[in-house]
Amino acid sequence: FATVLGTLWDTPKDAAEFAAALAKRPALHCERQGDAVAVVAGVPAAQARTVARAYVRVLRQAPLKAH
């Protein structure tokens, strides 16, 4: 099974802190851009990187942001 988690944070700093915490987990691949973070688990690293990068681009384009 593959799992993808996409998150949007209040600030880029919050996103960076979340991504840094996940970097300590070798089974997860994390990509961050600005306030968006995508996390992928359950697939080989090369595929996880591709999926995470694509997903974080989608998150950055998401029109829904509650502030």
HTML snippet that shows the backbone in 3Dmol.js (N, CA, C, O; Angstrom):
<script src="https://3Dmol.org/build/3Dmol-min.js"></script>
<div id="view" style="width:600px;height:400px;position:relative"></div>
<script>
const pdb = `
ATOM      1  N   PHE A   1       0.826  -1.180   0.000  1.00  0.00           N
ATOM      2  CA  PHE A   1       0.000   0.000   0.000  1.00  0.00           C
ATOM      3  C   PHE A   1       0.875   1.250   0.000  1.00  0.00           C
ATOM      4  O   PHE A   1       1.908   1.301   0.667  1.00  0.00           O
ATOM      5  N   ALA A   2       0.452   2.233  -0.743  1.00  0.00           N
ATOM      6  CA  ALA A   2       1.133   3.529  -0.742  1.00  0.00           C
ATOM      7  C   ALA A   2       0.255   4.522   0.005  1.00  0.00           C
ATOM      8  O   ALA A   2      -0.973   4.463  -0.059  1.00  0.00           O
ATOM      9  N   THR A   3       0.898   5.419   0.702  1.00  0.00           N
ATOM     10  CA  THR A   3       0.194   6.466   1.423  1.00  0.00           C
ATOM     11  C   THR A   3       0.787   7.808   1.038  1.00  0.00           C
ATOM     12  O   THR A   3       2.005   7.978   0.996  1.00  0.00           O
ATOM     13  N   VAL A   4      -0.103   8.768   0.753  1.00  0.00           N
ATOM     14  CA  VAL A   4       0.325  10.138   0.461  1.00  0.00           C
ATOM     15  C   VAL A   4      -0.414  11.064   1.408  1.00  0.00           C
ATOM     16  O   VAL A   4      -1.638  11.008   1.524  1.00  0.00           O
ATOM     17  N   LEU A   5       0.335  11.908   2.077  1.00  0.00           N
ATOM     18  CA  LEU A   5      -0.229  12.908   2.977  1.00  0.00           C
ATOM     19  C   LEU A   5       0.185  14.275   2.471  1.00  0.00           C
ATOM     20  O   LEU A   5       1.376  14.551   2.327  1.00  0.00           O
ATOM     21  N   GLY A   6      -0.776  15.124   2.203  1.00  0.00           N
ATOM     22  CA  GLY A   6      -0.488  16.488   1.789  1.00  0.00           C
ATOM     23  C   GLY A   6      -0.961  17.461   2.842  1.00  0.00           C
ATOM     24  O   GLY A   6      -2.087  17.361   3.328  1.00  0.00           O
ATOM     25  N   THR A   7      -0.102  18.403   3.198  1.00  0.00           N
ATOM     26  CA  THR A   7      -0.464  19.375   4.228  1.00  0.00           C
ATOM     27  C   THR A   7      -0.125  20.785   3.768  1.00  0.00           C
ATOM     28  O   THR A   7       0.852  21.005   3.052  1.00  0.00           O
ATOM     29  N   LEU A   8      -0.946  21.727   4.191  1.00  0.00           N
ATOM     30  CA  LEU A   8      -0.676  23.156   4.018  1.00  0.00           C
ATOM     31  C   LEU A   8      -0.574  23.760   5.409  1.00  0.00           C
ATOM     32  O   LEU A   8      -1.463  23.569   6.239  1.00  0.00           O
ATOM     33  N   TRP A   9       0.501  24.484   5.665  1.00  0.00           N
ATOM     34  CA  TRP A   9       0.770  25.043   6.985  1.00  0.00           C
ATOM     35  C   TRP A   9       0.504  26.539   6.999  1.00  0.00           C
ATOM     36  O   TRP A   9       0.433  27.171   5.945  1.00  0.00           O
ATOM     37  N   ASP A  10       0.355  27.107   8.192  1.00  0.00           N
ATOM     38  CA  ASP A  10       0.107  28.542   8.327  1.00  0.00           C
ATOM     39  C   ASP A  10       1.263  29.374   7.793  1.00  0.00           C
ATOM     40  O   ASP A  10       1.058  30.449   7.229  1.00  0.00           O
ATOM     41  N   THR A  11       2.473  28.872   7.973  1.00  0.00           N
ATOM     42  CA  THR A  11       3.659  29.610   7.515  1.00  0.00           C
ATOM     43  C   THR A  11       4.667  28.629   6.916  1.00  0.00           C
ATOM     44  O   THR A  11       4.632  27.439   7.227  1.00  0.00           O
ATOM     45  N   PRO A  12       5.558  29.119   6.065  1.00  0.00           N
ATOM     46  CA  PRO A  12       6.631  28.265   5.573  1.00  0.00           C
ATOM     47  C   PRO A  12       7.515  27.729   6.701  1.00  0.00           C
ATOM     48  O   PRO A  12       8.033  26.617   6.601  1.00  0.00           O
ATOM     49  N   LYS A  13       7.691  28.496   7.757  1.00  0.00           N
ATOM     50  CA  LYS A  13       8.492  28.040   8.900  1.00  0.00           C
ATOM     51  C   LYS A  13       7.851  26.814   9.550  1.00  0.00           C
ATOM     52  O   LYS A  13       8.545  25.856   9.892  1.00  0.00           O
ATOM     53  N   ASP A  14       6.526  26.844   9.721  1.00  0.00           N
ATOM     54  CA  ASP A  14       5.825  25.682  10.291  1.00  0.00           C
ATOM     55  C   ASP A  14       6.008  24.458   9.392  1.00  0.00           C
ATOM     56  O   ASP A  14       6.245  23.353   9.880  1.00  0.00           O
ATOM     57  N   ALA A  15       5.898  24.662   8.080  1.00  0.00           N
ATOM     58  CA  ALA A  15       6.077  23.563   7.130  1.00  0.00           C
ATOM     59  C   ALA A  15       7.492  23.001   7.213  1.00  0.00           C
ATOM     60  O   ALA A  15       7.682  21.785   7.167  1.00  0.00           O
ATOM     61  N   ALA A  16       8.479  23.876   7.335  1.00  0.00           N
ATOM     62  CA  ALA A  16       9.873  23.442   7.428  1.00  0.00           C
ATOM     63  C   ALA A  16      10.109  22.621   8.698  1.00  0.00           C
ATOM     64  O   ALA A  16      10.839  21.630   8.667  1.00  0.00           O
ATOM     65  N   GLU A  17       9.504  23.022   9.796  1.00  0.00           N
ATOM     66  CA  GLU A  17       9.651  22.277  11.048  1.00  0.00           C
ATOM     67  C   GLU A  17       9.042  20.885  10.929  1.00  0.00           C
ATOM     68  O   GLU A  17       9.623  19.907  11.401  1.00  0.00           O
ATOM     69  N   PHE A  18       7.877  20.795  10.302  1.00  0.00           N
ATOM     70  CA  PHE A  18       7.218  19.506  10.091  1.00  0.00           C
ATOM     71  C   PHE A  18       8.082  18.614   9.196  1.00  0.00           C
ATOM     72  O   PHE A  18       8.309  17.446   9.511  1.00  0.00           O
ATOM     73  N   ALA A  19       8.556  19.166   8.090  1.00  0.00           N
ATOM     74  CA  ALA A  19       9.386  18.398   7.162  1.00  0.00           C
ATOM     75  C   ALA A  19      10.679  17.934   7.834  1.00  0.00           C
ATOM     76  O   ALA A  19      11.130  16.812   7.603  1.00  0.00           O
ATOM     77  N   ALA A  20      11.267  18.783   8.652  1.00  0.00           N
ATOM     78  CA  ALA A  20      12.505  18.412   9.354  1.00  0.00           C
ATOM     79  C   ALA A  20      12.264  17.255  10.317  1.00  0.00           C
ATOM     80  O   ALA A  20      13.105  16.366  10.441  1.00  0.00           O
ATOM     81  N   ALA A  21      11.136  17.262  10.991  1.00  0.00           N
ATOM     82  CA  ALA A  21      10.814  16.179  11.916  1.00  0.00           C
ATOM     83  C   ALA A  21      10.643  14.857  11.160  1.00  0.00           C
ATOM     84  O   ALA A  21      11.034  13.802  11.659  1.00  0.00           O
ATOM     85  N   LEU A  22      10.067  14.913   9.973  1.00  0.00           N
ATOM     86  CA  LEU A  22       9.859  13.700   9.192  1.00  0.00           C
ATOM     87  C   LEU A  22      11.133  13.195   8.534  1.00  0.00           C
ATOM     88  O   LEU A  22      11.232  12.013   8.206  1.00  0.00           O
ATOM     89  N   ALA A  23      12.097  14.065   8.338  1.00  0.00           N
ATOM     90  CA  ALA A  23      13.352  13.672   7.700  1.00  0.00           C
ATOM     91  C   ALA A  23      14.088  12.613   8.513  1.00  0.00           C
ATOM     92  O   ALA A  23      14.957  11.917   7.988  1.00  0.00           O
ATOM     93  N   LYS A  24      13.748  12.493   9.770  1.00  0.00           N
ATOM     94  CA  LYS A  24      14.393  11.510  10.646  1.00  0.00           C
ATOM     95  C   LYS A  24      13.818  10.107  10.456  1.00  0.00           C
ATOM     96  O   LYS A  24      14.291   9.152  11.071  1.00  0.00           O
ATOM     97  N   ARG A  25      12.806   9.984   9.612  1.00  0.00           N
ATOM     98  CA  ARG A  25      12.150   8.700   9.372  1.00  0.00           C
ATOM     99  C   ARG A  25      12.505   8.194   7.973  1.00  0.00           C
ATOM    100  O   ARG A  25      11.975   8.699   6.983  1.00  0.00           O
ATOM    101  N   PRO A  26      13.385   7.214   7.883  1.00  0.00           N
ATOM    102  CA  PRO A  26      13.869   6.779   6.566  1.00  0.00           C
ATOM    103  C   PRO A  26      12.806   6.138   5.674  1.00  0.00           C
ATOM    104  O   PRO A  26      12.995   6.085   4.459  1.00  0.00           O
ATOM    105  N   ALA A  27      11.714   5.658   6.223  1.00  0.00           N
ATOM    106  CA  ALA A  27      10.666   5.021   5.412  1.00  0.00           C
ATOM    107  C   ALA A  27       9.772   6.044   4.721  1.00  0.00           C
ATOM    108  O   ALA A  27       8.936   5.680   3.893  1.00  0.00           O
ATOM    109  N   LEU A  28       9.945   7.327   5.058  1.00  0.00           N
ATOM    110  CA  LEU A  28       9.108   8.375   4.487  1.00  0.00           C
ATOM    111  C   LEU A  28       9.917   9.251   3.548  1.00  0.00           C
ATOM    112  O   LEU A  28      11.098   9.515   3.775  1.00  0.00           O
ATOM    113  N   HIS A  29       9.258   9.693   2.493  1.00  0.00           N
ATOM    114  CA  HIS A  29       9.885  10.698   1.630  1.00  0.00           C
ATOM    115  C   HIS A  29       9.051  11.969   1.737  1.00  0.00           C
ATOM    116  O   HIS A  29       7.831  11.936   1.576  1.00  0.00           O
ATOM    117  N   CYS A  30       9.708  13.076   2.008  1.00  0.00           N
ATOM    118  CA  CYS A  30       9.031  14.344   2.250  1.00  0.00           C
ATOM    119  C   CYS A  30       9.546  15.399   1.281  1.00  0.00           C
ATOM    120  O   CYS A  30      10.752  15.530   1.075  1.00  0.00           O
ATOM    121  N   GLU A  31       8.626  16.146   0.692  1.00  0.00           N
ATOM    122  CA  GLU A  31       8.972  17.284  -0.157  1.00  0.00           C
ATOM    123  C   GLU A  31       8.252  18.505   0.391  1.00  0.00           C
ATOM    124  O   GLU A  31       7.095  18.425   0.803  1.00  0.00           O
ATOM    125  N   ARG A  32       8.953  19.641   0.390  1.00  0.00           N
ATOM    126  CA  ARG A  32       8.345  20.879   0.882  1.00  0.00           C
ATOM    127  C   ARG A  32       8.619  21.999  -0.110  1.00  0.00           C
ATOM    128  O   ARG A  32       9.703  22.103  -0.684  1.00  0.00           O
ATOM    129  N   GLN A  33       7.604  22.829  -0.291  1.00  0.00           N
ATOM    130  CA  GLN A  33       7.754  24.054  -1.063  1.00  0.00           C
ATOM    131  C   GLN A  33       6.891  25.103  -0.385  1.00  0.00           C
ATOM    132  O   GLN A  33       5.665  24.996  -0.365  1.00  0.00           O
ATOM    133  N   GLY A  34       7.534  26.109   0.164  1.00  0.00           N
ATOM    134  CA  GLY A  34       6.777  27.146   0.874  1.00  0.00           C
ATOM    135  C   GLY A  34       6.027  26.553   2.051  1.00  0.00           C
ATOM    136  O   GLY A  34       6.623  25.931   2.931  1.00  0.00           O
ATOM    137  N   ASP A  35       4.705  26.749   2.061  1.00  0.00           N
ATOM    138  CA  ASP A  35       3.888  26.256   3.172  1.00  0.00           C
ATOM    139  C   ASP A  35       3.291  24.878   2.910  1.00  0.00           C
ATOM    140  O   ASP A  35       2.492  24.395   3.713  1.00  0.00           O
ATOM    141  N   ALA A  36       3.662  24.233   1.800  1.00  0.00           N
ATOM    142  CA  ALA A  36       3.119  22.934   1.431  1.00  0.00           C
ATOM    143  C   ALA A  36       4.132  21.826   1.686  1.00  0.00           C
ATOM    144  O   ALA A  36       5.319  21.968   1.392  1.00  0.00           O
ATOM    145  N   VAL A  37       3.637  20.713   2.243  1.00  0.00           N
ATOM    146  CA  VAL A  37       4.472  19.537   2.484  1.00  0.00           C
ATOM    147  C   VAL A  37       3.711  18.312   2.006  1.00  0.00           C
ATOM    148  O   VAL A  37       2.535  18.138   2.325  1.00  0.00           O
ATOM    149  N   ALA A  38       4.388  17.463   1.237  1.00  0.00           N
ATOM    150  CA  ALA A  38       3.829  16.180   0.820  1.00  0.00           C
ATOM    151  C   ALA A  38       4.721  15.080   1.370  1.00  0.00           C
ATOM    152  O   ALA A  38       5.947  15.167   1.313  1.00  0.00           O
ATOM    153  N   VAL A  39       4.088  14.047   1.902  1.00  0.00           N
ATOM    154  CA  VAL A  39       4.800  12.917   2.489  1.00  0.00           C
ATOM    155  C   VAL A  39       4.308  11.648   1.801  1.00  0.00           C
ATOM    156  O   VAL A  39       3.102  11.446   1.656  1.00  0.00           O
ATOM    157  N   VAL A  40       5.236  10.796   1.377  1.00  0.00           N
ATOM    158  CA  VAL A  40       4.891   9.549   0.699  1.00  0.00           C
ATOM    159  C   VAL A  40       5.556   8.391   1.430  1.00  0.00           C
ATOM    160  O   VAL A  40       6.722   8.472   1.817  1.00  0.00           O
ATOM    161  N   ALA A  41       4.798   7.314   1.613  1.00  0.00           N
ATOM    162  CA  ALA A  41       5.320   6.102   2.241  1.00  0.00           C
ATOM    163  C   ALA A  41       4.812   4.895   1.471  1.00  0.00           C
ATOM    164  O   ALA A  41       3.748   4.940   0.853  1.00  0.00           O
ATOM    165  N   GLY A  42       5.579   3.823   1.513  1.00  0.00           N
ATOM    166  CA  GLY A  42       5.120   2.566   0.957  1.00  0.00           C
ATOM    167  C   GLY A  42       5.481   2.318  -0.492  1.00  0.00           C
ATOM    168  O   GLY A  42       4.980   1.366  -1.089  1.00  0.00           O
ATOM    169  N   VAL A  43       6.335   3.144  -1.079  1.00  0.00           N
ATOM    170  CA  VAL A  43       6.806   2.924  -2.450  1.00  0.00           C
ATOM    171  C   VAL A  43       8.319   3.138  -2.486  1.00  0.00           C
ATOM    172  O   VAL A  43       8.864   3.790  -1.595  1.00  0.00           O
ATOM    173  N   PRO A  44       9.008   2.603  -3.499  1.00  0.00           N
ATOM    174  CA  PRO A  44      10.456   2.806  -3.599  1.00  0.00           C
ATOM    175  C   PRO A  44      10.812   4.296  -3.643  1.00  0.00           C
ATOM    176  O   PRO A  44      10.021   5.122  -4.099  1.00  0.00           O
ATOM    177  N   ALA A  45      11.998   4.617  -3.167  1.00  0.00           N
ATOM    178  CA  ALA A  45      12.420   6.008  -3.000  1.00  0.00           C
ATOM    179  C   ALA A  45      12.294   6.839  -4.278  1.00  0.00           C
ATOM    180  O   ALA A  45      11.799   7.965  -4.229  1.00  0.00           O
ATOM    181  N   ALA A  46      12.728   6.306  -5.410  1.00  0.00           N
ATOM    182  CA  ALA A  46      12.678   7.082  -6.660  1.00  0.00           C
ATOM    183  C   ALA A  46      11.237   7.433  -7.025  1.00  0.00           C
ATOM    184  O   ALA A  46      10.959   8.556  -7.444  1.00  0.00           O
ATOM    185  N   GLN A  47      10.338   6.494  -6.869  1.00  0.00           N
ATOM    186  CA  GLN A  47       8.928   6.757  -7.155  1.00  0.00           C
ATOM    187  C   GLN A  47       8.323   7.690  -6.117  1.00  0.00           C
ATOM    188  O   GLN A  47       7.521   8.560  -6.456  1.00  0.00           O
ATOM    189  N   ALA A  48       8.699   7.517  -4.865  1.00  0.00           N
ATOM    190  CA  ALA A  48       8.183   8.372  -3.799  1.00  0.00           C
ATOM    191  C   ALA A  48       8.560   9.820  -4.047  1.00  0.00           C
ATOM    192  O   ALA A  48       7.742  10.718  -3.848  1.00  0.00           O
ATOM    193  N   ARG A  49       9.764  10.053  -4.470  1.00  0.00           N
ATOM    194  CA  ARG A  49      10.235  11.408  -4.760  1.00  0.00           C
ATOM    195  C   ARG A  49       9.402  12.037  -5.875  1.00  0.00           C
ATOM    196  O   ARG A  49       8.997  13.195  -5.770  1.00  0.00           O
ATOM    197  N   THR A  50       9.148  11.283  -6.933  1.00  0.00           N
ATOM    198  CA  THR A  50       8.357  11.787  -8.058  1.00  0.00           C
ATOM    199  C   THR A  50       6.934  12.118  -7.629  1.00  0.00           C
ATOM    200  O   THR A  50       6.404  13.174  -7.973  1.00  0.00           O
ATOM    201  N   VAL A  51       6.325  11.218  -6.882  1.00  0.00           N
ATOM    202  CA  VAL A  51       4.952  11.435  -6.409  1.00  0.00           C
ATOM    203  C   VAL A  51       4.891  12.636  -5.472  1.00  0.00           C
ATOM    204  O   VAL A  51       4.004  13.480  -5.601  1.00  0.00           O
ATOM    205  N   ALA A  52       5.823  12.714  -4.536  1.00  0.00           N
ATOM    206  CA  ALA A  52       5.814  13.813  -3.564  1.00  0.00           C
ATOM    207  C   ALA A  52       6.004  15.160  -4.249  1.00  0.00           C
ATOM    208  O   ALA A  52       5.327  16.129  -3.903  1.00  0.00           O
ATOM    209  N   ARG A  53       6.898  15.233  -5.197  1.00  0.00           N
ATOM    210  CA  ARG A  53       7.118  16.503  -5.905  1.00  0.00           C
ATOM    211  C   ARG A  53       5.880  16.929  -6.679  1.00  0.00           C
ATOM    212  O   ARG A  53       5.512  18.104  -6.679  1.00  0.00           O
ATOM    213  N   ALA A  54       5.240  15.974  -7.336  1.00  0.00           N
ATOM    214  CA  ALA A  54       4.018  16.298  -8.076  1.00  0.00           C
ATOM    215  C   ALA A  54       2.912  16.743  -7.126  1.00  0.00           C
ATOM    216  O   ALA A  54       2.187  17.695  -7.414  1.00  0.00           O
ATOM    217  N   TYR A  55       2.786  16.060  -6.005  1.00  0.00           N
ATOM    218  CA  TYR A  55       1.720  16.379  -5.055  1.00  0.00           C
ATOM    219  C   TYR A  55       1.929  17.744  -4.412  1.00  0.00           C
ATOM    220  O   TYR A  55       0.966  18.483  -4.205  1.00  0.00           O
ATOM    221  N   VAL A  56       3.156  18.084  -4.098  1.00  0.00           N
ATOM    222  CA  VAL A  56       3.412  19.389  -3.484  1.00  0.00           C
ATOM    223  C   VAL A  56       3.095  20.513  -4.489  1.00  0.00           C
ATOM    224  O   VAL A  56       2.641  21.585  -4.088  1.00  0.00           O
ATOM    225  N   ARG A  57       3.331  20.276  -5.779  1.00  0.00           N
ATOM    226  CA  ARG A  57       2.946  21.273  -6.791  1.00  0.00           C
ATOM    227  C   ARG A  57       1.436  21.468  -6.811  1.00  0.00           C
ATOM    228  O   ARG A  57       0.954  22.595  -6.929  1.00  0.00           O
ATOM    229  N   VAL A  58       0.693  20.380  -6.696  1.00  0.00           N
ATOM    230  CA  VAL A  58      -0.769  20.471  -6.652  1.00  0.00           C
ATOM    231  C   VAL A  58      -1.210  21.242  -5.419  1.00  0.00           C
ATOM    232  O   VAL A  58      -2.094  22.095  -5.500  1.00  0.00           O
ATOM    233  N   LEU A  59      -0.605  20.948  -4.288  1.00  0.00           N
ATOM    234  CA  LEU A  59      -0.964  21.657  -3.054  1.00  0.00           C
ATOM    235  C   LEU A  59      -0.732  23.158  -3.177  1.00  0.00           C
ATOM    236  O   LEU A  59      -1.540  23.953  -2.697  1.00  0.00           O
ATOM    237  N   ARG A  60       0.354  23.547  -3.811  1.00  0.00           N
ATOM    238  CA  ARG A  60       0.674  24.976  -3.956  1.00  0.00           C
ATOM    239  C   ARG A  60      -0.347  25.676  -4.839  1.00  0.00           C
ATOM    240  O   ARG A  60      -0.519  26.891  -4.737  1.00  0.00           O
ATOM    241  N   GLN A  61      -1.028  24.931  -5.704  1.00  0.00           N
ATOM    242  CA  GLN A  61      -2.032  25.509  -6.582  1.00  0.00           C
ATOM    243  C   GLN A  61      -3.432  25.445  -5.987  1.00  0.00           C
ATOM    244  O   GLN A  61      -4.365  26.022  -6.546  1.00  0.00           O
ATOM    245  N   ALA A  62      -3.591  24.758  -4.870  1.00  0.00           N
ATOM    246  CA  ALA A  62      -4.911  24.546  -4.266  1.00  0.00           C
ATOM    247  C   ALA A  62      -5.554  25.887  -3.915  1.00  0.00           C
ATOM    248  O   ALA A  62      -4.939  26.718  -3.248  1.00  0.00           O
ATOM    249  N   PRO A  63      -6.787  26.094  -4.362  1.00  0.00           N
ATOM    250  CA  PRO A  63      -7.454  27.371  -4.100  1.00  0.00           C
ATOM    251  C   PRO A  63      -7.982  27.492  -2.664  1.00  0.00           C
ATOM    252  O   PRO A  63      -8.316  28.590  -2.218  1.00  0.00           O
ATOM    253  N   LEU A  64      -8.056  26.383  -1.950  1.00  0.00           N
ATOM    254  CA  LEU A  64      -8.642  26.412  -0.606  1.00  0.00           C
ATOM    255  C   LEU A  64      -7.578  26.625   0.452  1.00  0.00           C
ATOM    256  O   LEU A  64      -6.759  25.744   0.711  1.00  0.00           O
ATOM    257  N   LYS A  65      -7.596  27.781   1.051  1.00  0.00           N
ATOM    258  CA  LYS A  65      -6.718  28.081   2.184  1.00  0.00           C
ATOM    259  C   LYS A  65      -7.550  28.825   3.215  1.00  0.00           C
ATOM    260  O   LYS A  65      -8.047  29.920   2.954  1.00  0.00           O
ATOM    261  N   ALA A  66      -7.692  28.235   4.357  1.00  0.00           N
ATOM    262  CA  ALA A  66      -8.467  28.871   5.428  1.00  0.00           C
ATOM    263  C   ALA A  66      -7.537  29.702   6.314  1.00  0.00           C
ATOM    264  O   ALA A  66      -6.683  29.153   7.011  1.00  0.00           O
ATOM    265  N   HIS A  67      -7.702  30.999   6.285  1.00  0.00           N
ATOM    266  CA  HIS A  67      -6.932  31.885   7.161  1.00  0.00           C
ATOM    267  C   HIS A  67      -7.878  32.868   7.806  1.00  0.00           C
ATOM    268  O   HIS A  67      -7.448  33.716   8.588  1.00  0.00           O
TER     269      HIS A  67
END
`;
const viewer = $3Dmol.createViewer("view");
viewer.addModel(pdb, "pdb");
viewer.setStyle({}, {cartoon: {color: "spectrum"}});
viewer.zoomTo();
viewer.render();
</script>
